[in-house]
Amino acid sequence: RTEPFADPARMIAAARAAAAAEGVNTQGWRVISQLIMSDAFQEFPQRRETAARLPESQRRWAPATTIRVILEDPSRTRWFAVSLRPDASVARFEASTNLHSPQQEVTEAEASRMARERFSTFCPARDLDMGEPELLNATGVGFATRRFVWRGDFPTAAGLQAQCWIEVYGNRIRAASVEINWTGNADRGSVIAQAFAQVRTVVILLLFLYGIYRFSRRALEREVPWDRCAVILGVMLVFGTILQVINPHYGTGSLTVAQALGRAGWGSSAGVVITFALQGMLLALTYGAGEGELRETYPGKLTAWDTLVTGRIWSRNVGAALLFGAAAGAWAILARAVTWEGLGVAHTIHEQNLIFTYGPLPWLMQMINEPILAMFVVTAAVLLPLMFAARNLARPLLRRLVVIVLAVFGASVGGVFRLNSLADIVVLVSTAALVLSVFWFRDLLASLAAVVTCNTFGLIEDFGVLVPVWSEYSTYALVLSGVTLLAALVMTLRAPHYQDDAVRPVYARRLAERLLMQTEVSAARDAQLRLLPDQPPQLPGLAVEAACQPAREVGGDFYDFFVLPRQRLGILTAEGGSAGLASALTIGLAKGFLLY
C-alpha cells in the first residue's frame, strides 16, 4: 500500500467538520475512533488490486480501509458517526434518529429531490453512469425513512460495482454512504490465499492440540511449570482488561454504530476479555508442555529464560540473550529489505496492523502487544514443532525438515499473510528462520528478543509510511529500546553469570532426576538383554524360538538354554521376583551361578 493515512487528530477534526456541515455542534462530545476493514476486500487482496487500477477520479470511491469516528454527546443519548477515507475525506456519515428531529413530513417526490441534491455533491466520481435511484425502503412509523440507492459498474474494472445511498428521515438527510460491491467470481489468487489459510488453520490447530495432549502427559508426571502457566494466563487477562479500560470500544468495529454504543458493544467488550483469557489458556497449556520438552531434548536452552523469570534480571545470561536477539532481529529486517530488492517485489503493508493507531495511547498498546505476540510465535514456531519432532521422528534429516515446515506455519500466527504475495512469503519464511536459528545458536530468551525487535521496528517503519504521526511515536520505542540495550550491555560485561542448576525450577529438578533414572534403567535394560541368549541353539530336528517382554523397562524374568549330552536340551525359565531393577540384578547373579 502506498496511499498514506491522515493522522488521528486530523481524522477527528474532519469528523467534527462533517458534523458541523450537517448542523451538529460536537464540541465537548466524546470521541471514539476505529479502523474498519471492508468485508469485500479484507480476504481478497486481488480485489483490492483491481480497485487500485481504477482511474484517479474513481479510485477514491470507497477504500478497503476507513476510519470510523463516532461523536457521542455527554448524555450518551445522541451520536453522529463519520467514516473517513485515508485522506480524511468523508465516505459515509450517519446520525442517531433523535439527533435532530425533522420539522415536517415530506412527500416521496420531495425526498427524492433532496436525495438527488445531496448525491450531486456527495458522489466522488462524475464519470460513472449511476442511472436512476432505487427507493429501497419506506416506513410509516413516525417520520418516514426513505433510502435512495444509486448503482453503477466501473467500466475499467470488471466485477466492481459502485453504490451510493442517501437516507432521508422526514425532511432531513440522516445518512449517506458510498460503497464498492464485488459482483465477479473469486479470482485464482483469492482461491490460493483461501486454501493456504485453511491449511494453515488446520496445521496450527493440530500443533496446539498436540501441545495440549503433551501437557496432560506432563501433568501426570508432575513436570508442568504451573506457576509460569499461571503467569502467562494472568498476563493475557491483564492485557485484555487494560485494552478494554483504555479503549472500551476495541473490537466493536464490525457492529453498527447503534450496536457499538449499546448493550451489544458491552457484550463485545466482554467477549474481547474472554477471548484473551482463552488465548492465554491455550498459550499457557502449550508452553507448559513445550518447556519440559526443551529441557529434556535441548538442555541449557532455557537457562537465560529461567534467570529472567526467577527475578535475576541483573545477570549476564539475560544481558547476552537480549543483545544477541536484538542484533539478530535487526539483521533480519535488513535481510528482508535486501531480499525484496533482489526479487524486485514491493513490500506489502497490511492496514490491519494499524488497529491500535486510531485508539488511545497507540504506541503503548503496540509495545505491550508485541511481547505477547512474540510469545505466540515462539511457542508455535519453536516449542511445538521441536516437541512433535523429538517425540515422533527418529531420523535426524526428516526431523529437521518437519521442524522447518511446521515452523513456517507456526510463524504465521504473528501477522497477516497471503500466499499469493511474494513479499509476505519472504516475511513468513524469514520469521521462521529467525526464531529457529536464534534458538539453535543461542537460547529461547534470545529468540523472543529477536522476534520482538524484528516485529516492533519492522511495523513501526511500516506505520511511518502509512501514518506520519508514527514517526513521532517511534521516538518512544527508540528510547525504550536504547535504554534496554544499554542495560543489557552493562549486564553482559558486569553482572554475574548463573549456572542452570541455580535457576531452574523445582519441577525441572524432578525432570532431571527422571531423565537420570531413565538413563540408569536403560543401562540396566541393556545389561538384562545381554544376559539373555543371543539366539536359540541349533539342534537337528528341533526348532526353538524364545522371547522376553518385561512389564516395565527392566524386569526379573529370565530364560536360558543348556545343550546336554545325548542330543538333549535343557531349558531354564526363571522368575526373579517383582519386576524392576532389583530383580534384574538378582537374575544377573543367578546367571553366573548357573554357568558355573
C-alpha positions as CSV (number, residue, x, y, z in Angstrom):
1,R,0.0,0.0,0.0
2,T,1.3,3.5,-0.9
3,E,-1.5,5.9,0.0
4,P,-0.9,7.3,3.5
5,F,-3.5,7.7,6.2
6,A,-4.1,11.0,7.9
7,D,-3.1,11.4,11.5
8,P,-5.7,10.6,14.2
9,A,-6.0,14.3,15.1
10,R,-6.8,15.2,11.5
11,M,-9.3,12.4,11.3
12,I,-11.2,13.7,14.3
13,A,-11.1,17.3,13.1
14,A,-12.5,16.1,9.7
15,A,-15.3,14.2,11.5
16,R,-16.2,17.3,13.6
17,A,-16.2,19.4,10.4
18,A,-18.6,16.9,8.7
19,A,-20.9,17.1,11.7
20,A,-20.8,20.9,11.6
21,A,-21.7,20.8,7.9
22,E,-24.8,18.9,8.9
23,G,-25.7,21.5,11.6
24,V,-24.4,19.5,14.6
25,N,-22.1,21.1,17.1
26,T,-19.9,18.4,18.6
27,Q,-17.7,20.4,20.9
28,G,-17.3,18.6,24.2
29,W,-18.6,15.3,22.8
30,R,-16.8,12.0,23.4
31,V,-14.7,10.7,20.5
32,I,-14.4,7.0,19.5
33,S,-12.0,6.2,16.6
34,Q,-11.9,2.8,15.0
35,L,-10.2,1.3,12.0
36,I,-12.7,-0.6,9.8
37,M,-11.8,-3.1,7.1
38,S,-14.2,-3.6,4.2
39,D,-15.6,-7.1,4.1
40,A,-15.4,-7.0,0.3
41,F,-11.6,-6.7,0.3
42,Q,-10.3,-8.0,3.6
43,E,-9.9,-11.6,2.5
44,F,-9.4,-10.9,-1.2
45,P,-6.2,-8.9,-2.0
46,Q,-6.6,-9.2,-5.7
47,R,-10.0,-7.4,-5.5
48,R,-8.1,-4.6,-3.8
49,E,-5.5,-4.6,-6.7
50,T,-8.4,-4.4,-9.2
51,A,-9.8,-1.4,-7.3
52,A,-6.3,0.2,-7.3
53,R,-6.2,0.1,-11.1
54,L,-9.2,2.4,-11.4
55,P,-8.7,5.9,-12.8
56,E,-7.8,8.5,-10.3
57,S,-11.3,10.1,-10.5
58,Q,-12.8,6.7,-9.5
59,R,-10.2,5.4,-7.1
60,R,-11.4,7.4,-4.2
61,W,-14.9,5.9,-4.4
62,A,-14.6,3.7,-1.4
63,P,-11.3,2.4,0.1
64,A,-10.8,-1.0,1.5
65,T,-10.0,0.6,4.9
66,T,-11.8,3.5,6.6
67,I,-11.6,5.2,9.9
68,R,-14.9,5.4,11.7
69,V,-15.1,8.3,14.1
70,I,-18.2,8.3,16.5
71,L,-19.0,11.5,18.2
72,E,-21.3,11.0,21.3
73,D,-22.9,13.7,23.3
74,P,-22.2,13.9,27.1
75,S,-25.6,12.4,28.0
76,R,-24.7,9.5,25.7
77,T,-28.2,9.6,24.1
78,R,-27.3,11.1,20.7
79,W,-24.4,10.5,18.3
80,F,-23.0,11.4,14.9
81,A,-20.7,8.9,13.1
82,V,-18.4,9.6,10.2
83,S,-16.4,7.1,8.1
84,L,-13.3,8.7,6.5
85,R,-11.0,7.7,3.7
86,P,-7.3,7.6,4.3
87,D,-7.0,11.3,3.2
88,A,-9.7,12.3,5.8
89,S,-12.5,12.9,3.2
90,V,-15.9,11.7,4.1
91,A,-17.1,8.3,2.7
92,R,-20.1,8.0,5.0
93,F,-21.9,9.8,7.7
94,E,-24.8,8.7,9.9
95,A,-26.8,10.3,12.8
96,S,-29.0,8.9,15.5
97,T,-32.7,9.5,14.8
98,N,-33.0,11.7,17.9
99,L,-30.1,14.0,17.0
100,H,-32.2,16.5,15.1
101,S,-35.8,15.7,14.7
102,P,-37.4,16.5,11.3
103,Q,-39.6,19.6,11.2
104,Q,-42.2,18.1,8.9
105,E,-43.1,15.1,6.8
106,V,-42.4,15.4,3.0
107,T,-43.7,13.5,0.0
108,E,-41.7,10.9,-1.8
109,A,-41.0,13.3,-4.7
110,E,-39.7,15.9,-2.3
111,A,-37.5,13.3,-0.5
112,S,-36.2,12.2,-3.9
113,R,-35.3,15.8,-4.8
114,M,-33.4,16.2,-1.5
115,A,-31.5,12.9,-2.1
116,R,-30.6,13.9,-5.6
117,E,-29.2,17.2,-4.5
118,R,-27.0,15.5,-1.8
119,F,-25.9,12.9,-4.3
120,S,-24.7,15.5,-6.7
121,T,-22.2,16.8,-4.1
122,F,-21.5,13.5,-2.1
123,C,-20.8,11.1,-5.0
124,P,-17.0,11.2,-5.5
125,A,-16.9,10.2,-9.3
126,R,-18.7,12.1,-12.0
127,D,-17.7,9.8,-14.9
128,L,-19.8,6.8,-13.9
129,D,-23.3,6.1,-15.2
130,M,-25.2,5.6,-12.0
131,G,-28.6,5.6,-13.6
132,E,-31.8,6.4,-11.7
133,P,-32.0,5.8,-7.9
134,E,-34.0,2.9,-6.4
135,L,-36.2,3.5,-3.4
136,L,-35.0,0.7,-1.2
137,N,-37.4,1.1,1.8
138,A,-40.0,3.5,3.2
139,T,-41.5,3.2,6.7
140,G,-44.6,4.9,8.1
141,V,-43.7,4.8,11.9
142,G,-43.2,8.4,12.9
143,F,-41.5,10.3,10.2
144,A,-40.9,8.2,7.0
145,T,-37.3,6.9,6.4
146,R,-36.5,6.6,2.7
147,R,-33.3,5.3,1.3
148,F,-32.4,6.1,-2.3
149,V,-29.7,3.8,-3.8
150,W,-27.7,4.5,-7.0
151,R,-25.7,1.7,-8.6
152,G,-23.2,1.7,-11.5
153,D,-20.5,-0.6,-12.9
154,F,-16.9,0.6,-13.2
155,P,-16.1,0.3,-17.0
156,T,-12.4,-0.3,-16.4
157,A,-12.7,-2.9,-13.6
158,A,-14.9,-5.9,-14.3
159,G,-16.6,-7.2,-11.2
160,L,-16.6,-3.9,-9.2
161,Q,-19.8,-2.0,-8.7
162,A,-20.2,1.5,-7.3
163,Q,-23.0,2.1,-4.9
164,C,-24.2,5.3,-3.3
165,W,-27.2,5.6,-0.9
166,I,-28.8,8.7,0.7
167,E,-31.2,8.2,3.6
168,V,-33.9,10.9,4.1
169,Y,-35.6,11.0,7.5
170,G,-38.7,13.2,7.3
171,N,-37.3,16.4,5.8
172,R,-33.7,15.8,7.0
173,I,-30.7,13.9,5.5
174,R,-29.9,11.4,8.2
175,A,-27.2,9.3,6.5
176,A,-25.2,9.0,3.3
177,S,-22.7,6.4,2.1
178,V,-20.6,5.4,-0.9
179,E,-19.5,1.7,-1.2
180,I,-17.9,-0.7,-3.6
181,N,-19.6,-4.1,-4.2
182,W,-17.9,-7.1,-5.7
183,T,-20.1,-8.9,-8.3
184,G,-17.5,-11.1,-10.1
185,N,-16.2,-14.5,-9.3
186,A,-13.4,-15.3,-6.9
187,D,-10.1,-14.9,-8.7
188,R,-7.3,-17.5,-8.7
189,G,-5.2,-15.7,-6.3
190,S,-8.1,-15.5,-3.8
191,V,-8.7,-19.3,-4.1
192,I,-5.0,-19.9,-3.4
193,A,-5.0,-17.5,-0.5
194,Q,-8.1,-19.1,1.0
195,A,-6.6,-22.6,0.5
196,F,-3.4,-21.5,2.3
197,A,-5.4,-20.0,5.1
198,Q,-7.3,-23.3,5.6
199,V,-4.2,-25.4,5.5
200,R,-2.5,-23.1,7.9
201,T,-5.5,-23.2,10.3
202,V,-5.6,-27.0,10.3
203,V,-1.8,-27.3,10.9
204,I,-1.7,-24.8,13.7
205,L,-4.8,-26.3,15.3
206,L,-3.2,-29.8,15.2
207,L,0.0,-28.4,16.7
208,F,-1.8,-26.8,19.6
209,L,-4.0,-29.9,20.2
210,Y,-0.8,-32.0,20.3
211,G,0.6,-29.5,22.8
212,I,-2.4,-29.8,25.0
213,Y,-2.1,-33.6,24.8
214,R,1.6,-33.4,25.8
215,F,0.6,-31.1,28.6
216,S,-1.7,-33.7,30.1
217,R,1.1,-36.2,30.0
218,R,3.5,-33.8,31.6
219,A,0.9,-33.1,34.3
220,L,0.7,-36.8,35.2
221,E,4.4,-36.9,35.5
222,R,4.3,-33.7,37.7
223,E,6.6,-31.9,35.3
224,V,4.5,-28.9,34.5
225,P,5.6,-25.3,35.3
226,W,2.2,-24.4,36.9
227,D,3.5,-21.0,38.2
228,R,4.7,-19.9,34.7
229,C,1.5,-21.1,33.1
230,A,-0.5,-19.1,35.6
231,V,1.7,-16.0,34.9
232,I,1.1,-16.4,31.1
233,L,-2.6,-16.6,31.6
234,G,-2.6,-13.7,34.0
235,V,-0.6,-11.5,31.6
236,M,-3.1,-12.2,28.8
237,L,-6.0,-11.4,31.1
238,V,-4.4,-8.2,32.3
239,F,-3.6,-7.1,28.8
240,G,-7.2,-7.8,27.7
241,T,-8.5,-5.8,30.7
242,I,-6.1,-2.9,30.1
243,L,-7.1,-2.8,26.4
244,Q,-10.8,-2.5,27.4
245,V,-10.1,0.1,30.1
246,I,-8.1,2.3,27.7
247,N,-10.3,1.6,24.7
248,P,-13.7,0.2,25.7
249,H,-14.9,0.1,22.1
250,Y,-12.0,-2.1,20.9
251,G,-13.5,-5.0,18.9
252,T,-16.8,-3.3,18.1
253,G,-15.8,-2.2,14.6
254,S,-17.9,-5.0,13.0
255,L,-21.1,-3.7,14.8
256,T,-23.3,-0.8,13.6
257,V,-22.9,2.4,15.5
258,A,-26.1,1.9,17.5
259,Q,-24.9,-1.6,18.4
260,A,-21.4,-0.4,19.3
261,L,-22.9,2.2,21.7
262,G,-25.5,-0.1,23.2
263,R,-25.6,-3.4,25.0
264,A,-24.1,-5.3,22.1
265,G,-21.0,-3.1,22.4
266,W,-20.6,-4.0,26.1
267,G,-21.1,-7.7,25.2
268,S,-18.4,-7.3,22.5
269,S,-16.0,-5.8,25.1
270,A,-16.7,-8.7,27.4
271,G,-16.1,-11.1,24.5
272,V,-12.7,-9.5,23.9
273,V,-11.6,-10.1,27.5
274,I,-12.9,-13.7,27.3
275,T,-11.0,-14.2,24.0
276,F,-7.8,-13.0,25.6
277,A,-8.4,-15.4,28.5
278,L,-9.0,-18.3,26.1
279,Q,-5.9,-17.4,24.1
280,G,-3.9,-17.1,27.3
281,M,-5.1,-20.5,28.5
282,L,-4.1,-22.1,25.1
283,L,-0.7,-20.4,25.2
284,A,-0.2,-21.4,28.8
285,L,-1.0,-25.1,28.2
286,T,1.1,-25.4,25.1
287,Y,4.0,-23.5,26.6
288,G,3.8,-25.7,29.7
289,A,4.2,-28.8,27.6
290,G,6.9,-27.4,25.3
291,E,9.1,-26.0,28.1
292,G,9.5,-29.5,29.5
293,E,10.3,-30.9,26.1
294,L,13.0,-28.3,25.6
295,R,14.6,-29.1,28.9
296,E,14.7,-32.8,28.0
297,T,15.8,-32.5,24.4
298,Y,17.8,-29.3,24.4
299,P,19.4,-28.8,27.8
300,G,20.8,-25.3,28.5
301,K,18.5,-23.5,26.1
302,L,16.3,-22.2,28.9
303,T,18.9,-21.0,31.4
304,A,18.7,-17.3,30.4
305,W,14.9,-17.6,30.4
306,D,14.9,-19.2,33.9
307,T,17.2,-16.4,35.1
308,L,14.8,-13.8,33.9
309,V,11.6,-15.5,35.2
310,T,13.1,-16.2,38.6
311,G,13.8,-12.4,39.1
312,R,17.5,-12.5,38.5
313,I,17.2,-9.9,35.8
314,W,20.6,-8.3,36.5
315,S,22.6,-11.2,35.1
316,R,25.0,-11.9,32.2
317,N,22.6,-14.6,31.0
318,V,19.8,-12.1,30.4
319,G,22.0,-9.3,29.0
320,A,23.8,-11.6,26.5
321,A,20.5,-13.1,25.3
322,L,18.9,-9.7,24.8
323,L,21.8,-8.3,22.9
324,F,22.1,-11.4,20.7
325,G,18.3,-11.4,20.0
326,A,18.2,-7.7,19.2
327,A,21.1,-7.9,16.8
328,A,19.5,-10.9,15.1
329,G,16.2,-9.1,14.8
330,A,17.8,-6.1,13.3
331,W,19.8,-8.2,10.8
332,A,16.5,-9.9,9.9
333,I,14.9,-6.6,9.0
334,L,17.9,-5.8,6.7
335,A,17.8,-9.2,5.1
336,R,14.1,-8.8,4.3
337,A,14.7,-5.5,2.6
338,V,17.6,-6.9,0.6
339,T,15.6,-9.9,-0.5
340,W,12.7,-7.7,-1.6
341,E,15.0,-5.5,-3.6
342,G,16.7,-8.6,-5.1
343,L,13.4,-10.2,-6.1
344,G,12.1,-6.9,-7.4
345,V,8.9,-7.1,-5.3
346,A,7.0,-4.4,-3.5
347,H,6.8,-4.7,0.3
348,T,3.2,-5.4,1.4
349,I,1.9,-3.3,4.2
350,H,-1.3,-4.6,5.8
351,E,-3.6,-1.9,7.2
352,Q,-4.9,-4.4,9.8
353,N,-1.7,-3.8,11.7
354,L,-2.8,-0.2,12.3
355,I,-5.5,-1.5,14.7
356,F,-4.2,0.5,17.7
357,T,-3.3,3.6,15.7
358,Y,-6.6,5.4,16.0
359,G,-7.3,4.4,19.6
360,P,-5.9,5.9,22.8
361,L,-2.2,5.5,23.5
362,P,-1.3,3.7,20.3
363,W,2.4,3.4,20.9
364,L,1.9,2.0,24.4
365,M,-0.6,-0.6,23.3
366,Q,1.7,-1.7,20.5
367,M,4.6,-2.0,22.9
368,I,2.5,-4.2,25.2
369,N,1.2,-6.3,22.3
370,E,4.5,-7.2,20.7
371,P,6.0,-9.3,23.5
372,I,2.7,-11.2,23.8
373,L,2.6,-11.8,20.0
374,A,6.3,-12.9,20.1
375,M,5.4,-15.5,22.8
376,F,2.8,-16.9,20.5
377,V,5.2,-17.0,17.5
378,V,8.0,-18.7,19.5
379,T,5.6,-21.2,21.0
380,A,4.0,-22.1,17.6
381,A,7.3,-22.0,15.6
382,V,9.8,-23.4,18.1
383,L,8.4,-25.2,21.1
384,L,5.6,-27.1,19.4
385,P,7.5,-28.2,16.2
386,L,10.5,-29.3,18.2
387,M,8.3,-31.1,20.7
388,F,6.5,-33.0,18.0
389,A,9.6,-33.9,16.0
390,A,11.5,-35.1,19.1
391,R,8.7,-37.3,20.2
392,N,7.6,-38.8,16.9
393,L,10.5,-38.7,14.4
394,A,13.8,-40.7,14.8
395,R,15.6,-39.8,11.6
396,P,17.6,-36.6,12.1
397,L,17.2,-35.3,8.5
398,L,13.4,-35.9,8.5
399,R,13.1,-34.4,11.9
400,R,14.8,-31.2,10.8
401,L,12.7,-31.0,7.6
402,V,9.5,-31.4,9.6
403,V,10.5,-28.8,12.1
404,I,11.3,-26.2,9.4
405,V,8.0,-26.8,7.7
406,L,6.0,-26.6,10.9
407,A,7.9,-23.5,12.0
408,V,6.9,-21.7,8.8
409,F,3.2,-22.4,9.6
410,G,3.7,-21.6,13.2
411,A,5.3,-18.2,12.3
412,S,2.1,-17.2,10.6
413,V,0.4,-16.7,13.9
414,G,2.3,-13.4,14.2
415,G,0.6,-11.5,11.5
416,V,-1.5,-11.3,8.3
417,F,0.0,-13.3,5.4
418,R,-1.2,-14.0,1.8
419,L,0.3,-16.9,-0.1
420,N,-0.1,-15.1,-3.4
421,S,2.1,-12.2,-2.1
422,L,5.8,-12.9,-2.6
423,A,6.7,-10.2,-0.1
424,D,4.5,-11.9,2.5
425,I,6.2,-15.2,1.8
426,V,9.6,-13.6,2.4
427,V,8.3,-12.3,5.7
428,L,6.9,-15.7,6.7
429,V,10.0,-17.7,5.8
430,S,12.4,-15.2,7.4
431,T,10.4,-15.1,10.6
432,A,10.6,-18.9,10.9
433,A,14.3,-18.9,10.0
434,L,14.9,-16.1,12.6
435,V,13.2,-17.9,15.6
436,L,14.7,-21.3,14.8
437,S,18.3,-20.1,14.1
438,V,18.5,-17.9,17.1
439,F,17.2,-20.7,19.3
440,W,19.7,-23.2,17.9
441,F,22.6,-20.8,18.1
442,R,21.6,-19.2,21.4
443,D,18.5,-19.9,23.5
444,L,14.8,-19.3,24.0
445,L,15.1,-15.8,25.5
446,A,17.2,-14.6,22.6
447,S,14.6,-16.0,20.2
448,L,11.9,-14.0,21.9
449,A,14.0,-10.8,21.9
450,A,14.7,-11.3,18.1
451,V,11.0,-11.6,17.3
452,V,10.1,-8.6,19.4
453,T,12.9,-6.5,17.8
454,C,12.1,-7.5,14.2
455,N,8.3,-7.1,14.6
456,T,8.4,-3.9,16.5
457,F,10.7,-1.9,14.3
458,G,9.5,-3.5,11.1
459,L,5.9,-2.5,11.9
460,I,7.0,1.0,13.2
461,E,8.8,1.5,9.9
462,D,5.6,0.4,8.0
463,F,3.4,2.6,10.3
464,G,5.7,5.6,9.5
465,V,4.9,5.1,5.8
466,L,1.2,4.8,6.3
467,V,0.6,7.3,9.1
468,P,3.0,10.2,9.5
469,V,2.5,10.5,13.3
470,W,4.1,7.1,13.8
471,S,7.4,8.8,13.0
472,E,6.9,10.7,16.2
473,Y,5.7,7.6,18.1
474,S,8.8,5.8,17.0
475,T,10.8,8.0,19.3
476,Y,9.3,6.3,22.3
477,A,10.2,2.9,21.0
478,L,13.8,4.0,20.2
479,V,14.3,5.5,23.7
480,L,12.9,2.4,25.3
481,S,15.0,0.0,23.2
482,G,18.1,2.2,23.7
483,V,17.8,2.1,27.4
484,T,17.1,-1.7,27.3
485,L,20.1,-2.4,25.1
486,L,22.4,-0.2,27.2
487,A,21.4,-2.0,30.3
488,A,21.9,-5.4,28.5
489,L,25.4,-4.4,27.5
490,V,26.3,-3.4,31.1
491,M,24.8,-6.7,32.4
492,T,26.8,-8.7,29.8
493,L,30.0,-7.0,31.0
494,R,29.5,-6.6,34.7
495,A,26.6,-8.8,36.0
496,P,27.1,-12.2,37.5
497,H,26.6,-15.4,35.5
498,Y,24.2,-18.1,36.7
499,Q,24.5,-21.8,36.1
500,D,21.5,-23.9,35.0
501,D,21.3,-25.7,38.4
502,A,20.9,-22.4,40.2
503,V,17.9,-21.0,38.3
504,R,15.9,-24.0,37.1
505,P,12.5,-24.5,38.8
506,V,11.6,-27.4,41.1
507,Y,9.8,-29.4,38.5
508,A,12.9,-29.2,36.3
509,R,14.8,-30.9,39.0
510,R,12.3,-33.7,39.1
511,L,12.6,-33.9,35.3
512,A,16.4,-34.2,35.6
513,E,16.0,-36.9,38.2
514,R,13.6,-38.8,35.9
515,L,16.0,-38.5,33.0
516,L,18.9,-39.7,35.1
517,M,16.8,-42.6,36.3
518,Q,15.8,-43.4,32.7
519,T,19.4,-43.5,31.8
520,E,20.2,-45.9,34.6
521,V,17.2,-48.0,33.7
522,S,18.2,-48.1,30.1
523,A,21.7,-49.3,31.1
524,A,20.1,-52.0,33.2
525,R,17.8,-52.9,30.3
526,D,20.9,-53.3,28.1
527,A,22.5,-55.4,30.8
528,Q,19.4,-57.6,31.1
529,L,19.3,-58.2,27.3
530,R,23.0,-59.2,27.4
531,L,22.2,-61.9,30.0
532,L,19.7,-63.5,27.6
533,P,21.0,-65.8,24.9
534,D,21.8,-64.2,21.6
535,Q,20.0,-67.0,19.7
536,P,18.4,-70.4,20.4
537,P,20.7,-73.4,20.0
538,Q,20.7,-75.2,16.6
539,L,19.8,-78.9,17.1
540,P,18.9,-81.3,14.3
541,G,15.2,-82.0,14.2
542,L,14.3,-79.3,16.7
543,A,13.2,-75.6,16.1
544,V,13.2,-73.3,19.1
545,E,12.1,-69.7,19.4
546,A,12.2,-67.5,22.5
547,A,11.2,-64.0,23.7
548,C,11.1,-62.0,26.9
549,Q,8.9,-58.9,27.2
550,P,9.2,-57.2,30.6
551,A,6.3,-55.4,32.1
552,R,8.4,-52.3,32.7
553,E,11.7,-51.1,31.3
554,V,13.5,-53.9,33.1
555,G,12.2,-57.0,34.8
556,G,13.2,-60.1,36.6
557,D,12.1,-62.7,34.0
558,F,14.9,-64.8,32.5
559,Y,15.4,-67.8,30.2
560,D,18.4,-69.7,29.0
561,F,19.4,-72.9,27.1
562,F,21.8,-75.6,28.1
563,V,22.9,-78.2,25.5
564,L,23.2,-81.5,27.3
565,P,24.8,-84.8,26.2
566,R,22.9,-87.4,24.1
567,Q,21.1,-84.8,22.0
568,R,19.3,-83.3,24.9
569,L,18.4,-79.7,25.5
570,G,17.9,-78.1,28.9
571,I,15.6,-75.1,29.1
572,L,15.5,-72.8,32.1
573,T,12.9,-70.2,32.9
574,A,13.2,-68.1,36.0
575,E,11.1,-65.5,37.9
576,G,13.3,-63.2,39.8
577,G,10.6,-61.6,41.9
578,S,8.6,-58.3,41.3
579,A,9.6,-56.6,38.1
580,G,12.2,-54.0,38.5
581,L,15.9,-53.2,38.7
582,A,16.5,-55.3,41.8
583,S,15.0,-58.4,40.1
584,A,17.2,-57.9,37.1
585,L,20.3,-57.7,39.4
586,T,19.2,-60.9,41.1
587,I,18.9,-62.7,37.8
588,G,22.4,-61.4,36.9
589,L,23.8,-63.1,39.9
590,A,21.9,-66.3,39.1
591,K,23.3,-66.3,35.6
592,G,26.8,-66.5,36.8
593,F,25.9,-69.3,39.3
594,L,24.1,-71.3,36.6
595,L,27.0,-71.0,34.2
596,Y,29.3,-72.4,36.9
